Amino acid sequence: MHIRFKSNFVIIILFFSLSFYPGFSQEQKDEMVLAKYQILQSKILEEEFTYLVDLPAGYEKTDKKYPVIYVMNSHMTSTFANAVATLSQLSSEIIPQFILVGLCNDKGRASKYFPMRPNGELGEADTFLKFLTDEFIPYIDQNYCTENYRILMGQSNTGLFTVYSLLAKPTAFNAYIAASPSLGWCLDFIKEKAITFFAEGNWEIRSLYMNYGGKDYKDLCIDPIIEFVELLGEIAPKNFHWKMELLEQDGHVPIASLNNGLLWLFPDFWVSDEKKANGITKLDQQFEKLTQRYGFKIEVPEEILFDMSYQLKNQKKYEESMNISSVLMERYPRSGRGYFIFGEIHRERGEIEKAKDYYKKAVEMSPDFGAAKRRLEMLEKRDGQLN
């Protein structure tokens, strides 16, 4: 059974002093809540594990399932905030919508992510990987509406863990994003795992994105990553999906890592104006191909349908616009955007009462729909002045 809301324990809050902005006061808007800490009592780790969840826009208004991004080091506010901002910027029109799960290391033990410690002893990576695959991911799948598509993202020591996870248990995630992975801790071990990984043929339909900064740590990251990439160039099959990116101006763990990794993973999701002009049938074909490629249902996003309909409305192609809006309302029945377009068309035609009815329906479906509220208030104010 999927639940829509869970009990939470500790709140991450960013406080902003807005008093120096015209029109804002501390009383009006004094906090931004990114997410709430949640705790799972882990039998495998034998301790409490802390995590964060950020749900995609519209999650509460749909029964659809979502792929999941697991971002490590999310006990660092900057890491989780960057992930939230990246998904907010890209989701729906550039990449699919994702559930974001932040994995916290509030115990501060970097060693739990080492497959091999610098002294040659085995680390705790296998234990933590077992926790993720056998306990934590099933728990998330049980409690949230998830698709069977997962991305793991790690940075520095957790970037090392991310690369190791691909090589040790590639079926755990579909894609891996490693920012400045600290391969220097155990490079020879990782190289041996890579040779075995490709020899056993477990790499199919998996993706690996790595990067590092031009001002990164030379011995821990730059040189080992270059050596590992050279090995991949020698042993990786041509159809293994991977990329290494050097970000010259960045230091350790480039801030654009998640952004660039996601853009690389989903290069064909964005819809140009030219493709929108080709109509809904062509778009459905494009997104069906994406569904086949990634293995989970990817539909034409609500935002794209709304944009198509609005552009047609602005061109006075009212019937075509309403046809697209009808598709929008059918596929996203809890959205008010299609009703808003109908309201706009009737308003432009001078059919004010019909327009008001559709604006009211848009606000009913989406209470925070500011544009619909303003249109409705404008028309009702005009009626009051006429009377």
QUIUR-V714237 format. One record per residue. N is the residue number from 1. RES is the residue in one letter. OMEGA is omega in radians with two decimals (999 if undefined). Layout:
n=(N/N)
res=(RES/RES)
omega=(OMEGA/OMEGA)
//
This chain:
n=(1/2/3/4/5/6/7/8/9/10/11/12/13/14/15/16/17/18/19/20/21/22/23/24/25/26/27/28/29/30/31/32/33/34/35/36/37/38/39/40/41/42/43/44/45/46/47/48/49/50/51/52/53/54/55/56/57/58/59/60/61/62/63/64/65/66/67/68/69/70/71/72/73/74/75/76/77/78/79/80/81/82/83/84/85/86/87/88/89/90/91/92/93/94/95/96/97/98/99/100/101/102/103/104/105/106/107/108/109/110/111/112/113/114/115/116/117/118/119/120/121/122/123/124/125/126/127/128/129/130/131/132/133/134/135/136/137/138/139/140/141/142/143/144/145/146/147/148/149/150/151/152/153/154/155/156/157/158/159/160/161/162/163/164/165/166/167/168/169/170/171/172/173/174/175/176/177/178/179/180/181/182/183/184/185/186/187/188/189/190/191/192/193/194/195/196/197/198/199/200/201/202/203/204/205/206/207/208/209/210/211/212/213/214/215/216/217/218/219/220/221/222/223/224/225/226/227/228/229/230/231/232/233/234/235/236/237/238/239/240/241/242/243/244/245/246/247/248/249/250/251/252/253/254/255/256/257/258/259/260/261/262/263/264/265/266/267/268/269/270/271/272/273/274/275/276/277/278/279/280/281/282/283/284/285/286/287/288/289/290/291/292/293/294/295/296/297/298/299/300/301/302/303/304/305/306/307/308/309/310/311/312/313/314/315/316/317/318/319/320/321/322/323/324/325/326/327/328/329/330/331/332/333/334/335/336/337/338/339/340/341/342/343/344/345/346/347/348/349/350/351/352/353/354/355/356/357/358/359/360/361/362/363/364/365/366/367/368/369/370/371/372/373/374/375/376/377/378/379/380/381/382/383/384/385/386/387)
res=(M/H/I/R/F/K/S/N/F/V/I/I/I/L/F/F/S/L/S/F/Y/P/G/F/S/Q/E/Q/K/D/E/M/V/L/A/K/Y/Q/I/L/Q/S/K/I/L/E/E/E/F/T/Y/L/V/D/L/P/A/G/Y/E/K/T/D/K/K/Y/P/V/I/Y/V/M/N/S/H/M/T/S/T/F/A/N/A/V/A/T/L/S/Q/L/S/S/E/I/I/P/Q/F/I/L/V/G/L/C/N/D/K/G/R/A/S/K/Y/F/P/M/R/P/N/G/E/L/G/E/A/D/T/F/L/K/F/L/T/D/E/F/I/P/Y/I/D/Q/N/Y/C/T/E/N/Y/R/I/L/M/G/Q/S/N/T/G/L/F/T/V/Y/S/L/L/A/K/P/T/A/F/N/A/Y/I/A/A/S/P/S/L/G/W/C/L/D/F/I/K/E/K/A/I/T/F/F/A/E/G/N/W/E/I/R/S/L/Y/M/N/Y/G/G/K/D/Y/K/D/L/C/I/D/P/I/I/E/F/V/E/L/L/G/E/I/A/P/K/N/F/H/W/K/M/E/L/L/E/Q/D/G/H/V/P/I/A/S/L/N/N/G/L/L/W/L/F/P/D/F/W/V/S/D/E/K/K/A/N/G/I/T/K/L/D/Q/Q/F/E/K/L/T/Q/R/Y/G/F/K/I/E/V/P/E/E/I/L/F/D/M/S/Y/Q/L/K/N/Q/K/K/Y/E/E/S/M/N/I/S/S/V/L/M/E/R/Y/P/R/S/G/R/G/Y/F/I/F/G/E/I/H/R/E/R/G/E/I/E/K/A/K/D/Y/Y/K/K/A/V/E/M/S/P/D/F/G/A/A/K/R/R/L/E/M/L/E/K/R/D/G/Q/L/N)
omega=(-3.14/3.07/-3.08/-3.13/-3.11/3.06/-3.10/-2.97/-3.10/-3.08/2.94/3.12/3.02/-3.13/3.12/3.03/-3.03/-3.02/-3.13/3.05/3.13/3.06/-3.14/3.04/-3.13/-3.12/-3.09/-3.03/-3.03/3.10/3.04/-3.10/3.14/-3.10/3.13/3.09/3.03/-3.03/3.04/3.07/-3.04/3.05/-3.10/3.13/-3.11/3.11/3.06/3.09/-3.08/3.14/3.14/3.11/3.01/-3.07/-3.12/3.10/3.13/-3.10/-3.09/-3.04/-3.10/3.07/-3.08/3.10/-3.05/2.96/-3.02/2.98/3.07/-3.10/-3.13/-3.11/-3.08/2.95/3.03/-3.06/-3.11/3.14/-3.10/3.13/3.10/3.12/3.10/-3.12/-3.13/-3.13/3.11/-3.12/-3.00/-2.95/3.05/-3.09/-3.14/3.08/3.04/3.02/-3.13/2.81/3.12/3.09/3.12/3.11/-3.05/3.01/-3.09/3.05/3.04/-3.12/3.11/-3.06/-3.11/-3.12/-3.11/2.99/3.10/3.14/-3.14/3.13/3.10/3.11/3.08/3.10/-3.07/-3.06/-3.12/3.10/-3.13/3.10/3.09/3.07/-3.14/-3.01/-3.03/-3.04/-2.97/-3.14/3.05/3.11/3.10/-3.14/-3.14/-2.99/3.12/-3.11/-3.00/2.94/3.11/3.08/-3.03/3.05/3.02/3.09/3.10/-3.09/3.08/3.14/3.07/2.97/3.01/3.11/-3.14/3.10/3.14/-3.14/3.08/-3.06/-3.06/-3.11/-2.99/-3.11/-3.12/-3.13/3.11/-3.12/-3.06/3.11/-3.09/3.13/-3.13/3.14/-3.07/-3.09/-3.10/3.12/-3.07/-3.03/-3.10/3.11/-3.13/3.12/3.09/3.10/3.14/3.13/3.11/-3.12/-3.11/3.11/-3.11/3.06/-3.12/-2.96/-3.00/-3.13/3.00/-3.09/3.12/3.03/3.08/3.00/2.98/-3.11/3.11/3.12/-3.10/3.09/-3.01/-3.04/-3.06/-3.03/-2.95/-3.09/3.11/3.13/3.11/3.14/3.11/3.12/3.08/3.09/3.11/3.12/-3.13/-2.96/-3.08/3.07/-3.08/-3.11/2.96/-3.00/-3.14/3.12/2.97/-3.08/3.03/3.08/-2.92/-3.01/-3.07/3.03/-3.12/-3.12/3.13/-3.04/-3.13/-3.02/-3.13/3.10/-3.08/3.12/-3.13/3.10/3.11/-3.11/-3.04/-3.06/-3.02/-3.10/-3.08/-3.12/3.12/3.09/3.12/3.12/3.09/-3.13/3.14/3.05/-3.01/-3.11/3.12/3.12/3.10/3.11/3.11/-3.07/3.01/3.06/3.09/3.10/3.14/-3.08/-3.00/3.05/3.01/-3.03/3.09/-3.12/3.03/-3.06/3.10/-3.10/-3.13/3.10/3.12/-3.14/3.10/-3.11/-3.11/3.10/3.11/3.08/3.14/3.10/-3.13/3.06/-2.93/-3.10/3.10/3.12/-3.13/3.09/3.12/3.11/3.10/3.06/3.13/-3.11/3.12/-3.08/3.14/-2.97/-3.14/3.12/3.10/-2.99/3.12/3.11/3.11/3.12/3.10/3.09/3.13/-3.12/3.13/3.09/-3.14/3.09/-3.11/-3.13/-2.91/-3.10/3.08/3.12/-3.14/3.13/-3.13/3.08/3.10/3.12/3.11/3.13/3.10/-3.13/-3.10/-3.04/-3.13/-3.09/-3.03/-3.10/3.13/3.11/-3.10/3.10/-3.12/3.11/3.14/-3.11/3.14/3.08/3.12/3.11/3.13/3.13/3.13/-3.14/999)
//
